Amino acid sequence: GGVDLAALPWPEQQKMRAKQMRFLLTRGFAMDVVRQLLP
């Protein structure tokens, strides 16, 4: 299940977003694509 980032406190939002970015980057996605995918 997905996590609603907007429902989390700001520091937790940042942690989750960083985790998602690392996951996508290690899977070969380019940084510009990752930035477009994540809000």
C-alpha positions in Angstrom: 0.0 0.0 0.0 1.0 3.5 -0.7 1.6 6.2 1.9 -0.1 9.6 1.6 2.9 11.9 2.0 0.6 14.9 2.6 -0.7 13.2 5.8 2.7 12.9 7.3 4.6 15.6 9.3 7.1 17.6 7.2 10.3 15.8 8.4 8.7 12.4 7.7 7.6 13.6 4.2 11.2 14.5 3.5 12.5 11.1 4.6 10.0 9.2 2.5 10.6 11.3 -0.5 14.4 10.7 -0.2 13.8 7.0 0.2 11.6 6.9 -2.9 14.2 9.0 -4.9 17.0 6.6 -3.9 14.9 3.6 -4.9 14.1 5.0 -8.4 17.7 6.2 -9.0 19.2 2.8 -8.1 16.7 1.2 -10.6 18.2 3.3 -13.4 15.8 6.3 -13.7 17.4 9.6 -14.5 17.2 12.4 -11.9 15.1 14.6 -14.1 12.5 11.7 -14.6 12.5 11.1 -10.8 11.8 14.8 -10.1 8.9 14.7 -12.5 7.4 11.5 -10.9 7.6 12.6 -7.3 5.6 15.6 -6.1 
